[in-house]
Structure formats: structure tokens, C-alpha cells
């Protein structure tokens, strides 16, 4: 933002830590520069350290764990959900547990792995994970024991749907078996 004086000079920002050009509701004005106050108290240092630790922990998460937080976030980012939970755990002296990595293999009833099967993990009516199996019939995702129970649904084109409900992370299967769907053959009518 630039402020012009009567001589036509334009001011923007702070001049010599004495004067600051500002704007409020579209009105440009000059005000005395306000020096930020930093008490640097032990409590403030503790809070700063918690945030630093939380950021370091976030960076160590896998992409699947970060995606989990993005999916459960309501009204804030997944990053902010993580930081909030991390700081709350530390302030109450509890160990912080990141989401648990899970791996699910999808096979047909003959034991062959199925690529591109759709796997959905939900909590209530909200997707926690939705993705396709890879070429080996495997999908990786993260879930938290604090946010369950979860429902699991696995489907594929021309296959029946596998469903399991109210699963805690420890109860998640390692393998889901889906069977070929019955084929309906319409009989030709005589003309």
C-alpha cells in the first residue's frame, strides 16, 4: 500500500522504525510504528518448542498419514489438525501416536490379486481413504485408533462387494476376497 503526501511522495511500509503507512477499510493513513512485544517468558518458549516439535513430527509422516489428516479435517487443514493433536498430547503428558499404516491385499476367490480394485475406508458418512489397488493388488493407507471405528468396502468391476463394519485398526484384515459377480444372460425372445 502506498500513501501520498501533499507533495506527491508515496510511502509504503515502515520508515526508520518511526512511521508506518497503513490502510483500514480502504482509508490510507500514517501511524507511529509499533514495536512488537516479545516477552520471551518460559511459557512462551515452551509453546514455541511444542510448535517446533510438531512441525518436525509432521515432516516425518508418510504421505498416507498426511492424507489421513487431510481427510478427517473439518474447518481446518490436515496439518493444523495434526499440530493441534500433537500439542494437546504433549501438554497432557500423553504419548503422541501417529496414524497406523495399513496394507490391504485384494484377491479373487481363487487367490489371484486384483489390480485396480476400489478400496474405501469410511467413518460415518465421511471417506477416510478411497483409492485403487496397485498392479500387485495392494493398497496402503493410514488410520488412527482414536478416530474409529471404521467401515471397509472393497469392490471391483464385475465383482461382488466386500464389506466389513465397525473395525478398529487392529481388526482390519490384511486381505479382502471378492468374488466374480454372477452374469445375467437375458434370453432372446422369438420375434
Secondary structure, 3 states (H helix, E strand, C coil): CCEECCCCCEECEEECCCEEEEEECCEEEEEECCCCCCCCCHHHHHHHHHHHHHHHHHHHCCHHHHHHHHHHCCCCCHHHHHHHHHHHHHHCCCCCCCCEEEEEEEEECCCCECCCCEEEEEECCEEEEEEECCCCCEEEEEECCCCCCEEEEEECCCECCEEEEEECHHHCCCEEEECECCCCCCCCCCC
